[in-house]
Amino acid sequence: MFVGRKRELKFLQERYDSDRAELVVLYGRRRIGKTELLYQFSKDKQAVFYACTECTGTEQLARFSKRLLQSGMVAARYISVFSDWEAAFHSIVDLPSEKKKLLIVDEFPYMCKANPEIPSLLQNLWDHELSRQNVMLVLCGSSMSFMEHEILGEKNPLYGRATGIYKLRPLSFQESRDFFPGYTLEEQLTAYAILGGIPYYLIQFRAEISLSENIRENILRKGCVLYNEVEFLLHQELRETSVYNAIIEAVALGNNTMALIHSKTQIEKTKISVYLRNLLELGLVEREFSVLASDKERAGSQRGLYKLTDEYFRFWYSFVYSNHSELETDDVAGVWQYQVEPQLHQFVSHSFEKVCIEYMRLLNQKGELPFHFAKVGRWWESVTHTVEGKNRAVAEEIDFVATDRERKQYLLGECKFRHERADVEVLGKLKEKFPVNKYKGEYHYVICSFYGFTDKLKRMADKEMVLLVEAKDISHA
């Protein structure tokens, strides 16, 4: 089942239809759907699609040669394997195609691992011949650090040669909904909160059974694919997985600063910073800053909050890893009833904020907001309030703040995922939080409430031009 990726397919097709040679670098974390995207793009074209595996350089060249020669090029009459890598890559100009000659190399880092000279060889070929031919070469990889540092880094041979660079990201909530057309919007949101926008995870759930059955049978049940998925990925990418488990679990449970992670894990701070850097490079963790943070604050090595980028990792460490003993003895029903189900609604509320920001971006693109914002994200800051005649510093947070490039207009938003309708106090508290004396400008307000609004808040919103967003608005986006 192939869902979404219209923008990505359009990008690739435009490169294919161009009147110049194209060297495209496509990369993204494992399971995100790179291979399927490239298959969908190339299935109606005369293309050579080669998927690298971990093997010796000699074996890789033999397999690569076989795939190229199977295309029907003239050289297949005379040889069974190319003499070297230069001859193999040069043969792209001989691919039998009336249109652009298309070669896709999937998991390119595997090819370079045993043959580190390949980037330099490709650079030389591209500079002196391929860049003047009607060819399209796509280099694809899951190793984020390798693709960003060894292929795209300015000190490396292929730097500046790529005519297109695309970092593949998870599917949006709206795209992910298509996997579960029979679910209610709340069930779709819950599935997204658990699985994120990772296609490989989404297809593990069966749309014809209930959400609770999917969680029990396709996550909590020992032996199913998702039960061991996190451990499998960590063992593929990292050593000392027990240490990484401790750090990731700490972050998943809300310990989002170096000090809190240290307090939770008791691992030395200097070591934690190294492990976190590796997780950042893999794209499993990111450092989040308040949306209005200054460049100086962002540059500080101890600033920002750590959070998991992968929704499924957050779910797995919250409910599977922490209940491993019970699940190993097949107590699926007990873990679901006493651990997962009672906490699931609160777990989903975190993702509802993310979905609301996604919805704001859609409205921004359509020009349906009071102004066009340049940035949006969570905001937090220590704010001084006067309480009973005394100044008191309070740590304030707002679910999202958007602003224009000049910071003259602000959109402040609160997200509520409670089993009740939002009332006027939500708007009042939102207005109180933001330090208007520090950030001077024009203010607009948004209340996102999945379960709707009281009549009193609706009347106030009409009077004050406050945007109210509920479930039906998001469902029709």
Residue pairs with C-beta under 8 A, 6 or more apart in sequence:
1 179
1 203
2 36
2 40
3 171
3 175
3 176
3 178
3 179
3 199
3 202
4 171
4 172
4 175
4 176
4 178
5 33
5 37
5 40
5 171
5 175
8 37
8 166
8 168
9 37
9 40
9 41
11 164
11 166
12 24
12 26
12 37
12 38
12 41
12 138
13 41
15 22
15 24
15 136
15 163
15 164
16 22
16 41
16 45
16 99
16 100
16 102
16 136
17 100
20 163
21 126
21 130
21 131
21 132
21 133
21 134
21 135
21 136
21 163
22 100
22 135
22 136
22 137
22 163
22 164
23 126
23 130
23 131
23 136
23 137
23 139
23 158
23 161
23 162
23 163
23 164
24 136
24 137
24 138
24 139
24 162
24 163
24 164
24 165
24 166
25 138
25 139
25 140
25 147
25 151
25 152
25 162
25 164
25 165
25 166
26 34
26 37
26 38
26 138
26 139
26 140
26 166
26 168
27 34
27 140
27 141
27 142
27 143
27 144
27 147
27 148
27 166
27 167
27 168
28 34
28 142
28 144
28 167
28 168
28 169
28 283
29 142
29 144
29 282
29 283
29 284
29 310
30 142
30 233
30 236
31 198
31 199
31 200
31 201
31 233
32 168
32 169
32 170
32 198
32 199
32 200
33 168
33 171
33 198
33 199
33 200
34 106
34 140
34 142
34 168
35 51
35 106
35 140
36 199
37 168
38 49
38 104
38 106
38 138
38 140
39 49
42 49
42 102
42 104
45 97
45 99
45 102
46 71
46 95
46 96
46 97
46 98
46 99
46 101
46 102
47 97
47 102
47 103
47 104
48 67
48 68
48 71
48 92
48 95
48 102
48 103
48 104
49 67
49 104
49 106
50 63
50 64
50 67
50 68
50 103
50 104
50 105
50 106
51 106
51 107
52 60
52 64
52 105
52 106
52 107
52 108
52 109
52 110
52 111
53 60
53 63
53 107
53 110
54 110
54 113
55 63
55 110
55 114
56 114
57 114
57 115
60 110
60 111
60 114
60 115
61 81
61 82
61 84
61 85
61 88
61 115
62 81
64 82
64 88
64 111
65 79
65 80
65 81
65 82
65 88
66 80
66 81
68 82
68 88
68 91
68 92
68 95
68 103
69 75
69 76
69 79
69 80
70 76
71 95
71 96
72 96
73 91
73 94
73 95
73 96
74 94
75 82
75 91
75 94
82 88
82 91
85 115
85 117
85 118
85 121
86 121
86 125
89 121
89 122
89 125
89 130
90 125
90 129
90 130
92 101
92 103
92 130
92 133
92 135
92 137
93 101
93 129
93 130
93 133
93 135
95 101
95 102
95 103
99 134
100 134
100 135
100 136
101 133
101 134
101 135
101 136
102 135
102 136
102 138
103 135
103 136
103 137
103 138
104 138
104 140
105 111
105 137
105 138
105 139
105 140
106 140
107 140
107 141
107 142
108 139
108 140
108 141
108 147
108 151
109 141
109 142
109 143
109 146
109 147
109 150
111 118
112 118
112 119
112 146
112 150
119 150
119 151
119 156
119 157
119 158
120 157
122 157
122 158
122 161
123 157
123 158
123 161
126 158
126 161
127 161
130 137
131 161
139 151
141 147
141 151
144 281
144 282
144 283
145 281
145 282
148 281
149 156
150 156
151 158
151 162
152 158
152 159
152 162
152 165
153 159
154 160
169 197
170 196
170 197
170 198
171 197
171 198
171 199
171 202
172 197
172 358
173 188
173 189
173 192
173 197
173 354
173 355
173 358
174 358
174 362
174 477
175 197
176 188
176 191
176 192
176 195
176 196
176 197
176 202
177 183
177 185
177 188
177 192
179 191
179 202
179 203
179 205
179 207
180 187
180 188
180 191
180 205
180 207
181 207
182 207
182 208
183 191
183 207
183 211
185 471
185 474
185 475
186 450
186 471
187 211
189 348
189 351
189 352
189 355
189 450
190 211
190 344
190 348
191 202
191 205
191 211
191 214
192 311
192 351
192 355
193 311
193 315
193 347
193 348
193 350
193 351
193 352
194 215
194 219
194 311
194 312
194 315
195 201
195 202
195 204
195 205
195 311
195 312
195 315
196 310
196 311
196 312
197 311
198 310
198 311
198 312
201 226
201 229
201 312
204 218
204 224
204 225
204 226
205 214
205 218
206 214
206 218
209 217
212 336
212 341
215 336
215 340
216 332
216 333
216 336
217 224
218 224
218 225
218 226
219 226
219 227
219 315
219 316
219 320
220 227
220 319
220 320
220 327
220 332
220 335
220 336
220 340
221 227
221 332
222 327
222 328
222 330
226 312
226 316
227 320
227 327
229 312
229 316
230 312
230 313
230 316
230 317
230 320
230 321
231 241
234 241
234 244
234 245
235 241
237 282
238 244
238 278
238 282
240 275
243 267
243 271
243 275
244 275
244 278
244 279
245 317
245 321
246 264
246 265
246 267
247 261
247 265
247 267
247 272
247 275
247 276
247 279
248 279
248 284
248 285
248 308
248 313
248 317
249 317
249 321
249 322
250 260
250 261
250 264
250 265
251 261
251 285
251 306
251 307
251 308
252 308
252 313
252 314
252 317
252 318
253 264
253 317
253 318
255 261
255 263
255 264
256 305
256 306
256 307
257 305
257 306
258 269
258 272
258 273
258 276
258 302
258 306
261 267
261 272
261 276
261 306
262 268
262 269
262 272
265 272
267 275
273 301
276 285
276 306
279 285
280 286
280 287
283 309
284 308
284 309
284 310
284 313
285 306
285 307
285 308
285 309
286 306
286 307
286 309
287 304
287 305
287 306
288 304
288 305
288 306
288 307
288 377
288 378
289 297
289 298
289 303
289 304
289 305
290 297
290 377
290 378
290 379
290 380
290 381
291 375
291 376
291 377
291 378
291 379
291 400
291 401
291 402
291 403
292 379
292 381
292 401
292 403
292 407
292 439
293 303
293 304
297 303
298 304
308 314
308 317
311 351
314 347
314 350
315 347
318 343
318 347
319 335
319 339
319 340
319 343
320 327
322 339
323 335
323 339
326 334
326 335
327 335
345 417
345 419
348 417
349 415
349 417
352 415
352 417
352 448
352 450
353 378
353 399
353 400
353 415
355 474
356 399
356 400
356 413
356 415
356 448
356 469
356 474
357 376
357 377
357 400
359 448
359 469
359 473
359 474
359 477
360 369
360 373
360 376
360 400
360 402
360 411
360 413
360 446
361 376
362 477
363 369
364 372
364 373
364 376
364 402
369 402
369 411
369 444
369 467
370 409
370 411
370 444
370 465
371 404
371 409
371 411
371 442
371 444
372 404
373 402
373 403
373 404
373 409
373 411
374 403
374 404
374 405
375 402
375 403
376 400
376 401
376 402
376 403
376 411
377 400
377 401
378 397
378 398
378 399
378 400
378 401
379 397
379 398
379 400
379 401
379 434
380 395
380 396
380 397
380 398
381 395
381 396
381 435
382 393
382 394
382 395
382 396
383 393
383 394
383 395
383 396
383 433
383 434
383 435
384 391
384 392
384 393
384 394
384 435
385 391
385 392
385 394
385 432
386 392
396 433
396 434
397 433
398 412
398 413
398 414
398 430
398 433
398 434
399 413
399 414
399 415
399 448
400 412
400 413
400 415
401 410
401 411
401 412
401 413
401 434
402 410
402 411
402 413
403 409
403 410
403 411
403 441
407 439
407 441
408 441
408 442
409 441
409 442
409 443
409 444
410 434
410 439
410 441
410 442
410 443
410 444
411 444
411 445
411 446
412 430
412 431
412 433
412 434
412 443
412 444
412 445
412 446
413 430
413 445
413 446
413 447
413 448
414 426
414 427
414 429
414 430
414 446
414 447
414 448
415 448
415 449
416 422
416 426
416 447
416 448
416 449
416 450
416 451
417 450
417 451
418 449
418 450
418 451
419 451
420 451
421 449
421 451
421 452
421 453
421 454
421 457
422 447
422 449
422 451
422 452
422 453
422 454
422 457
423 453
423 454
423 456
423 457
424 454
424 456
424 457
424 460
426 447
426 449
426 457
427 445
427 447
427 457
427 460
427 461
427 466
430 445
430 447
431 445
434 443
436 443
444 465
444 466
444 467
445 464
445 466
445 467
446 466
446 467
446 468
446 469
447 453
447 457
447 461
447 466
447 467
447 468
447 469
448 469
448 470
449 468
449 469
449 470
450 470
450 471
451 470
451 471
452 470
452 471
453 461
453 468
453 470
457 468
458 468
460 466
461 467
461 468
